[in-house]
Amino acid sequence: MRQISVETALAALEDKSLKVVEAQEERTSSPLDNLAFSLHMVLRASNLTVDGDTVLDELAEDLSAYLNEHEGWRYNERLKSQVRLEVYRRLLPYIKPFDPERANTIVDNLLKMQRITA
């Protein structure tokens, strides 16, 4: 079993706490609603091929609006498949080079975030 030193653990904890504070400050100053902001954070962490945060904001708002329009996807398998496919389609231009496994992971993370935020 691998163990880390107390110093290493504390440094990692401090780094994570700083990231949380930064995210909270960013959320406060963001014009995005909760879902769009959460989706923006997932998109940013996904290292998509985009030109800046403005494109991420627009994509996050677009996905947020789409998911809110199709809120019942969580309870209907057929609708869930359609929503998943549409989210995937909207992300395709930003996943370069294309990797289907990575694309699926991003879509999974976005849909999980929508479930958490809703």
C-alpha positions in Angstrom: 0.0 0.0 0.0 1.4 3.4 -1.0 1.3 6.1 1.6 2.1 9.8 1.1 3.7 12.1 3.6 1.7 14.5 5.8 3.3 17.4 4.0 2.3 16.1 0.6 -1.3 15.5 1.7 -1.5 19.0 3.2 -0.1 20.5 0.1 -2.7 18.7 -2.1 -5.5 19.7 0.3 -4.4 23.3 0.2 -4.3 23.2 -3.6 -7.8 21.8 -3.8 -9.1 24.4 -1.3 -7.6 27.2 -3.4 -9.3 25.8 -6.5 -12.6 25.7 -4.6 -12.3 29.4 -3.5 -11.3 30.4 -7.1 -14.4 28.5 -8.5 -16.7 30.2 -5.9 -15.3 33.6 -6.8 -15.7 32.9 -10.5 -19.3 31.6 -10.0 -20.1 34.9 -8.1 -18.9 37.0 -11.0 -20.3 34.8 -13.8 -23.5 35.9 -15.6 -24.3 32.2 -16.2 -27.1 30.4 -14.3 -26.1 27.5 -12.0 -26.5 24.8 -14.6 -24.7 26.7 -17.4 -21.9 27.6 -15.0 -21.5 23.9 -13.9 -21.5 22.8 -17.6 -18.9 25.5 -18.3 -16.6 24.1 -15.6 -17.0 20.5 -17.0 -16.3 21.8 -20.5 -13.2 23.7 -19.4 -11.9 20.7 -17.6 -12.4 18.6 -20.7 -9.7 20.6 -22.7 -11.9 21.2 -25.7 -10.5 22.9 -28.8 -12.1 26.4 -28.3 -11.0 29.9 -28.6 -11.4 31.2 -25.1 -14.0 31.2 -22.3 -16.6 33.1 -24.5 -17.0 30.1 -26.7 -17.3 27.8 -23.6 -19.9 30.2 -22.1 -21.9 30.0 -25.3 -21.7 26.2 -25.6 -22.6 25.9 -21.9 -25.6 28.1 -22.3 -26.7 26.2 -25.4 -26.4 22.9 -23.7 -28.1 24.2 -20.5 -31.1 25.4 -22.6 -31.3 22.2 -24.5 -31.1 20.0 -21.3 -33.7 22.2 -19.6 -36.0 21.8 -22.6 -35.7 18.0 -22.4 -35.8 17.7 -18.6 -37.6 14.3 -18.8 -34.6 12.6 -20.3 -33.6 11.1 -16.9 -36.9 9.1 -16.7 -37.3 8.0 -20.3 -34.7 5.7 -22.0 -35.6 6.7 -25.5 -35.4 10.4 -24.7 -32.2 9.8 -22.8 -30.6 8.3 -26.0 -31.8 11.2 -28.1 -30.5 13.8 -25.6 -27.2 12.0 -25.3 -26.8 11.9 -29.1 -27.6 15.6 -29.4 -25.2 16.6 -26.7 -22.5 14.5 -28.4 -23.3 16.1 -31.7 -23.0 19.6 -30.3 -19.6 18.7 -28.8 -18.1 17.1 -31.9 -16.6 20.3 -33.4 -14.7 20.9 -30.2 -13.1 17.5 -29.7 -9.9 17.5 -31.7 -8.4 15.1 -32.4 -11.5 13.1 -32.2 -11.5 10.3 -29.6 -14.8 8.5 -29.1 -13.9 7.4 -25.6 -13.0 10.9 -24.6 -16.2 12.2 -26.2 -18.3 9.7 -24.2 -16.6 10.6 -21.0 -17.3 14.3 -21.6 -21.0 13.6 -22.4 -21.3 11.4 -19.3 -19.8 14.2 -17.1 -22.1 16.9 -18.6 -25.2 14.7 -18.0 -24.1 13.9 -14.5 -23.7 17.6 -13.8 -27.2 18.3 -15.1 -28.6 15.7 -12.7 -26.7 17.2 -9.8 -27.6 20.8 -10.5 -31.2 20.2 -11.3 
